Amino acid sequence: MKRVVGVATAALLSAAVANAQYWKALGKGTIGPTEVQTLFGDSSSNRLLAGGTFMWIMNENDSVLGMGQAAWDGTRWDSVATRIQPISGNNSTNQTHWFLRFEGRLYACGFFGFQNSDGTWNNNMARLNEVNHHWENLGCNYQFMTGLTTLVPKEPQTTLYATGYMGSICGFPESCVFRYDGSAFHVWEPFNLIPQGLNDAYVGTVFDFQGKTYMTCSLPDPVDGTGFVSFLRWNGSDWEHVPGWNTLSPIKDISIRNDTLYVAGTFTLADGGPGNLVAAFSNDQWNNMGGGLYYSPVPMSGVVWDLEWLHGDLWACGQFDLAAGLPAHSIAKWDGHRWCMPPGDFRWIFNSQSMLLDMAVWRDSLYVCGSILTVDGDTMKQVVQWIGGDAVETCSQATGVEEAALMGVGSELQVTPLPTGTSWAVHFPRMGKWTLEVYDATGRQVRSVQFNGGTTELNLGAEASGLYLLRARSSAWKYLQARVVRP
């Protein structure tokens, strides 16, 4: 039976023991081998918007022709606006990547075509006229198929960008990123300082954080002039590397809160990332958020697609089955100190595609979409609402180190003080590959060393006085931890 903790009342706890549902279905999914791939809680129109590859989406008693877009009003799905269509000459299903609001207006982006109110055709990016409910172009007709299919950042900021693979907008020379001011596109000059000539050059998102403009990408390195980079920042005059980012794995989503940048994607500690699938960045220092998340069947296929805030907790969804070493069903929440997993036994439409694709907060509730077939045995196709309040199935151990939450599983790591006063003998419980990580009281990693088990000496004589957390991780993804005080 599931262990459920953290609920608000004894009555709710009693209901949990009776296997009450914590998730609620929204409609009956889509028709055919198609998906709801994105959700957007639109407070302006008081609707939950859904996008994806579907043509039809089903209510309890009828189906709605959405062509990749639909709106939920709390009781049923309906169309969003005038129909979008597959791009001319493209036989595949149209796709809406996501929706966002910029300067009060609703935008959509993806791989689709649409007609302006005057009958002319456009592709990939649209703004909704909320008087006549027609999608309109963004200042010029964009009629050519290019790799520029996204509008970013999804979080509201003062500038909007069109990004993707190399392409042209409004007659400008080709680029991977153009600036948009609400009425027209413009060349973004910082991008011109990056070496050109690559057909597969790519820009993901662009956003401002702590006075600098950050860009996720796959581009030649403009700083060193050799190799490639996946994360850069613009200081107003020059490009810089983002400190501590040493991987080419992509970032899929970002969130900014309380002067901290949270990033999520496919990166791992093993390939040079600052965390596993998720990490936090502030004052040019990274926090691995308790070791992060992990997909044990195929580690390199793990991903966090989306981050959302609800009631002060940061929710993450994607494809992972462990959070800080504990079982997870592709969704978990971070409370600043530990990972907690919500109740819910998810089963998937395709067993090999056990992932949640996106989330949204609307009417003070969390909504999730993905290849969902059932939750706790009840059919709940593709889109579900979290109705579990504060209930959690299990939580990792919080260490008490603020915003570091370097959690462990299993017994304490055995350490023995040595006569020097600044050294300790660290005893590993068995032979095999171990990684020993050392963190100071702020959560900053000061040491990461690999050992083959046995006993080794840890010398902190070069470090400042204070509390340190030791975390040992084995190749079997087991954590042991201990604390020491360097006098």
FENRA-V581669 format. One line per field, one symbol per residue. ss: DSSP state (A for helix, B for strand, O for the rest). A space follows every 50 residues. Layout:
BEGIN
ss: ???
END
This chain:
BEGIN
ss: OOOOBOOOOAAAAAAAAOOOOOBBBOOOOBOOOOOBBBBBBBOOOOBBBB BBOOOBBBOOOOBBBOOOBBBBOOOOBBOOOOOOBOOOOOOOOOBBBBBB BBOOBBBBBBBBBBBOOOOOBBBBBBBBBOOOOBBBOOOOOOOOOOOBBB BBOOOOOOOBBBBBBBBOOOOOOOBBBBBBOOOOBBBOAAAAAOOOOOOO OBBBBBBBBOOBBBBBBBBBOOOOOOOBBBBBBBOOOOBBBOOOOOOOOO BBBBBBBOOBBBBBBOOOAAAOOOOOOBBBBBOOBBBOOOOOBBOOOOAA AOBBBBBBBBOOBBBBBBBOOBBOOBBOOOBBBBOOOOBBBOOOOBBBOO OOOOOBBBBBBBOOBBBBBBOBBBBOOBBOOOBBBBOOOOOBOBBOOOOO OOOOOOOOOOOBOBBBBOOOOOBBBBBOOOOOOBBBBBBBOOOOBBBBBB BOOOBBBBBOOOOOOBBBBBBBBBOOOOBBBBBBBBO
END
